[in-house]
Amino acid sequence: MSPKKRFRLLAARILRYFFQGLLILAPIGVTALTLYWVFITIDNIIPKDIVPLETPLKYLRYKGVGFVLVLVLVVTVGYLSSSFIVSRIFSLFDHLLERTPFIKYIYTSVKDVFDAFVGEKKKFDHPVLVQIYGVDVWEMGFITQADVSSLGLEGYTAVYVPHAYAITGKVFMVPVSKVRPLTNISAGEAMKFAVSGGVTNIDVHEKKEAHA
């Protein structure tokens, strides 16, 4: 074997190993960077520069202390909200923000988004296939409003279709006949499939059990 051919084989093998390593390290790196960004963002909610060193609060200047305190605050508020008296106070404050001009638009929008994901009124838990652009073209989405007759659209439903590799999406008003419920996969699997551009595998184990 000539030195030139040997070099090409070695280069091809190194390149193959490089991409194999990239496939392993890239998801880990992106996940680690995302978690680090979340950690730093939450940790910096409590400003550290204004805390004097020679005070009992000097420990706030250490990394991670602010993160822990914010988590404790969130858990404490959640715990207190389960109390009847405190929950009424929160409800009054919530009602006040919803009635305050300008602020209500920001507050209600953010609140509705969080409620849609983690609240008691979850919206993204009804995965469907929906026909939008053609008879033989299906997109994966989630029913957010089963009935939109208040908009003058009788027999229509609101379907949210997420964009691939993004946190954005679009809402379509479509006839109910163009929506096919997905009962064999979870909402999380459907969201992962849609956001990944369809490259991820879908667990249809429940469907197999149903036919067993």
C-alpha positions, -999 to +999 in steps of 0.1 A: +000+000+000+014+034-010+020+060+017-006+083+000-033+057+001-024+049+037-026+085+046-061+088+031-073+057+050-059+072+082-075+105+075-109+089+068-107+069+100-099+099+121-127+119+105-151+090+112-140+089+148-144+127+150-180+125+140-187+096+163-173+116+192-193+146+181-225+126+181-218+116+217-204+149+231-227+174+213-260+164+230-241+162+264-225+196+258-257+213+247-276+199+277-248+209+301-247+245+287-284+248+289-284+236+326-255+260+333-274+289+318-305+281+338-284+278+370-266+311+364-297+329+354-316+318+386-285+323+408-281+359+396-317+368+404-304+378+439-277+405+433-244+397+450-224+429+444-245+449+468-240+425+497-211+437+519-185+411+528-186+418+566-222+409+572-241+377+579-254+379+544-219+376+529-227+340+520-250+353+493-219+361+473-211+324+468-222+307+437-252+285+441-266+302+473-289+324+453-300+294+432-309+275+464-327+305+479-348+310+448-358+273+448-367+275+485-388+306+478-407+289+449-414+258+470-424+280+500-449+300+479-463+268+465-467+254+500-483+285+513-507+287+483-522+254+495-534+271+526-569+284+523-562+319+539-530+325+520-545+312+488-572+338+491-546+365+494-528+352+463-561+351+445-568+388+454-533+397+442-538+377+410-571+395+404-555+429+410-528+422+384-553+410+359-573+442+363-543+466+362-540+484+328-510+474+306-497+451+333-526+427+328-516+419+292-481+409+303-492+391+334-521+371+319-500+361+288-471+348+309-496+331+333-515+314+305-482+300+290-471+285+323-506+272+330-505+255+296-474+236+305-474+229+342-507+243+356-540+225+363-553+237+330-527+220+308-532+227+271-504+207+255-517+173+266-539+164+236-516+155+207-532+153+173-524+150+136-540+179+116-544+185+079-535+221+071-518+224+037-532+195+018-553+164+020-524+140+022-502+163+044-504+158+081-487+179+109-483+171+145-499+196+169-519+200+201-555+210+207-556+242+227-593+250+223-617+223+214-644+248+205-638+282+189-674+290+180-670+322+200-649+334+171-677+326+146-662+293+135-687+266+142-673+230+141-637+243+142-610+237+168-578+255+176-546+235+170-511+246+181-483+234+157-448+238+172-419+247+149-390+223+146-358+232+166-375+262+181-397+273+210-422+290+187-452+277+168-484+287+151-521+283+160-545+271+132-583+271+132-593+240+114-625+219+110-628+191+135-630+166+106-594+175+097-580+165+132-570+130+141-564+124+179-532+106+188-541+082+216-511+058+212-484+083+223-479+106+252-480+144+248-443+146+257-434+121+229-455+141+205-438+174+214-404+158+212-411+144+178-425+178+165-397+199+179-369+176+167-382+178+132-393+142+132-359+127+137-366+112+171-383+079+176-417+077+191-426+052+218-458+034+207-456+008+234-491+016+247-506+010+213-490-024+211-504-033+245-538-022+234-538-047+205-523-075+225 
